[in-house]
Amino acid sequence: MIVVTMSSWLAKLSRKKPLEPNSTASLLERCLGTLDLTLLGVGSMVGSGIYIMTGIAARELAGPAIVISYIGAALAVSLVAVCYTEFASRVHKTGTTYLYTYFTLGELPAFLIGWSLLVLIIFSGAMNAQAWSAYLDFLCDQSIVNMTRHYVGEWHVGHPFRSQPDFVAVVVLLVLTTVVSFGAQCSARVNSVFTYINIAVLLFVTIVGFVYSDFSNWTSKETGGFMPFGWTGVLKGCGACFWAMTGFEIISMSVEEARNPRKSVPLSSALSIGIVTILYIGTSAAVTLMSPYSSIGTEAPLPSVFANRGLTWGRYIVSIGPLLGLTTTLLSNSFSMIRLSYAIAQDGLLFSFCARVNDCSRVPVLTTVLGGWATAVVAFCLDLREIIGFSVVLSLLQYMLVAAAIIVLRYQLPSDNHDIDHVSYKHSPCDSEDEASSHCNTDSGGSESELVLRKRNENVQFHNLATPDNHDRPMPGELRTPFHWLQPFLHLSPLPWVPVAITTMTVCMTLLALLILKTDLTVWWTQLPTVLISLAIAFLMLTIYGHQQNTGGSHLQVPLVPFLPAVSMFACLLLLVSTATIMNWVGCLVLFATGEKSTVFFFN
């Protein structure tokens, strides 16, 4: 009995969500166009990163070569964004990394990554709200902190609690929560206004910076020239700049509310990354040309640069930039949290009320309010300054996971993704049979049996599209004829080869990144393992490439699979090794362990 129960429980944890290509049925309102999605992406990416991380990366990591760091970070982000775009074009449902993990790896990994992202979004939102409050207090000459200390006092509970409450952060979060609860269109309009002003501020910094530029700040030998920290500093700067460019995934998160997702999602992803890259390169170049990198302030880099040049009038103009950037970041943060909670609840892995959509605003209002208050409580009493490194690690891990999921998806049989019995119908957001008959029939246009029949017909059509009637052509996941010589190697594993190869390749890439960044490659005992591991990675990619791909189901696909996603994985690993600390990894392990304990509640 115990064995049967355990096997049933494990079967639930390992089942995969069926992939439903081009499904347009949704309770959410499809009201966002290409411009709305582009501005959502730009607003989410141009946040606290450019206004804070530019000073840290330029002064302590890369110097004027931060320009190269931003270019490298943009390339890494572009590789990851292509993977997100293929998934979003295959299935027009919200959920991003959680949903993609559910398709390819199963229920337990999906729940763990979804749980981790929800916690990270709440803590990141609270941290950004505290930064908003701190910057406003900086502009007011510490009057807010002094007033709070005078009228409320301080508490000395110890870490991780703050020494005094942050009322401004709470007010900002509740106001933006109210805005988001009015619907996607209202959120997009408010975001557009702030994003336009934000772009204008960064263009102002770039133009004024080049007018008052001094190229000796890039060429002077006294300060170390253009690359005072060498290529190692440039790579470390890439890790910091990569965090400043995260946020593009909000476009894929909004796919269920896009009017034309097949066209809008890839176009807006490319436009937002391109716009942000140009703004970041121009701003960082202007800042390092106006002032020596060693004189740039780390807390408020842009105002400090203008102050160093005696441009007091410009200092006040650029001071509004961080407030605008943090506002759009907070808005995007709340926007993403609601959609992720909605996606997880629809699959039955979160409380069912989180999937209830308001008829007027067409968003889950109750989830919006609860998420906003949870973030406000955290911002009110906790000190979250140490969470930045942890958020970088978790962001890079989810990007690497999406790149690996693309490889897994390409080499799965169509039936693996479309088996209607793979996921039971207990994952409906409906709570009762009456609710199921009213809501589910409205969304899908028929009864449950008709839904099953239609899905099976879609499966047959997609299977015929992916694998034409050609008996000489192998099925997806099988070795192609020119690569049959690899068969003896593949028999070494009793499990499907592609997931095993990806796992092994990830381990090898991690070792290679450690050798490149943490050892001296000028001696033979580090060069030899570097060459051997590189050859092993090349051989593993060859064994994956030798299998037949499943290229049906999407008009927009990542080119050069598995090579391009593998490059994306390695880029994320390089940034992980160069930026992550032991405490960051400990934090991730604690978060995953907490989520795993929660699965006992959800799956029983």
C-alpha positions, 0 to 999 in steps of 0.5 A: 500500500505504501509503495503504491501511494509513493509511486502515485505521488511520484507520478504526480510530481513528474507529470508534464503539462500538455503543450497547447500551441496557439491557444487563445482562450483566456479569462484575461483581456487581450488589450495590449499592442506592440507599443504597450508591450515594448514600453512594459519591457523598457519600463521593467528593465530601466529601473534601479540598475542603471541609476545605481549599478552603473556607479558600482560597476564603473568605480569598483569593477570595470572602470570606463570599460563598463561600456563593453560590460553593457554590450556583453550583458546585452548579448547574454540577455538577447540569447536568453530572450530568444529562448523566451520568445520561442516558448511564448510563440508556441503557447500564448499563456502567462507563466514564463519560466514556471510554465516552460519548466512544467512543459519540459521537466515536470510538476515538481521542478515547475512548482519549485521554480514558481515558488522561488520566483514568487518569493523573489518577486515579493522580496525584490518589490519590497527592496525596490520600494525601500530604495524608492523611499531612501532616494526620496529621503536623500532628496529631502535631506534625510527629513523623512527618516528624522521625522519617523525617528522623532514621532515613531521612534526606533526598534532594536530587534536585530537583523533582518529587521529594520531599525525603524518602519518604512511608511513611504515604501508601504504607501508607494506599494499600495498606490501601485497595487491599486493602479494594477488592480484596475487592469492591464490597460490601466497599468500599461498607460501609467507605465508608458507615461513614466517610461517616456519621461525616464527615457527622456532623462537618460537621453538628457544625461547622454547628450549633456555627457558628450557635450561636457566630455573629457576623453582623458578620463578614458585614456589617462595612464594615471587612472589606468586607461580605458580598462583599469581592471582588465578583462576580468573586471569587464567580465565581473562588470557584465554580471552586474550589468546583466542584473541591470538589464533583467526584466525583459521576461515581463513581455512573455508574462503578458502574452495572454493579454497581447492582442496579436502575440505571434507578432507582438511578443518577438517584435516588442522583445527585440525593440525593448532590448535594443532600446535599453542597450542603446540607453545604457551604453550611451549613459555609461559612456557619458558618465565615465567621460564626464568624470574619472571613474574613481570619482563616481558616487556609488549611491547616486552616480548620475547626480554625483557626476553632474555635481563633480562637473559643477552642473548643479542645474543638471543634477536636479533634473537627473535626480528624478530619474531614479524615482521614475525608474523605481516606479516602473520597476515596482509597477512591473513587479506587481504586474508579474506577480499577479500573472505568475500567481494566476498561472500557478493557481490555474494548474492547481498548485496554488489556492484556487481563489488566486485564479479568480478573475474580476469581471470588470478589470479582467485581472485577479483583484484578490491576488493583486491586493494580497500580493501588494499587502504581503510586499508592503509588510515585508518592506515595512519591517525587514532590511533587504539590502543583502538580497541583491546578490541572491536575486542575481543568482536566481535570475541567472538560474531561471534564464539558464533553465529556460535555455535548457528547456528549449533543448529538451522541448526540441527533442521530445516527441509531439505526444510527450507534450500533447498527451491529454492524459498526462495532466489530470483535470484536477488542475482546473481553476474551477472549484466545483462541478457547478463552477466548472460547467459555468466557467470552463464551458464558457472559456473552451466553448464546450463540455469537458468531453468535447474539450478532450476530443478537440485537444486530441484532434489538435494533437493529431494535427500537430503530430502530422505537422511535426512528423510528416508521413515519411517512414525513412525519417526518424521520430523526434528524439531518435538518432538520425542516420548519419549519427548511428555511430553514436549508438554505443555511447548512448547505450551507456545511459538507461535514461533518455539521452538528451536530458542526461546529456544536458545535465552532464553538459551543465556540470562540465560548463560549471567546471569550465567556468571555474577554471576560466575565472578562478585559476591561472590558465598559463600553466599546463595543469589548468590548461589540460583539464580546460581542453579536456572539458571543452572537448567533452562539452563539444562531444555532448552537444554533438550527441544531442545534435545527432537526434531528430528535432521536433520543429513543428508547433511554432513559426518562430524558433531559436536557430542553431539548436542545441548550440545557441541555447548551450552558449546562452547557458554557458554565458549565464554560468560565467556570470554566476561564477563571477558574481555569486557568493557562498551566501547567495547559493545558501539562500537559493538552497534554503528557498528551494528546500522551503518550496519542497516542504510546501509540496507535501501540502499541495500534492497531498 
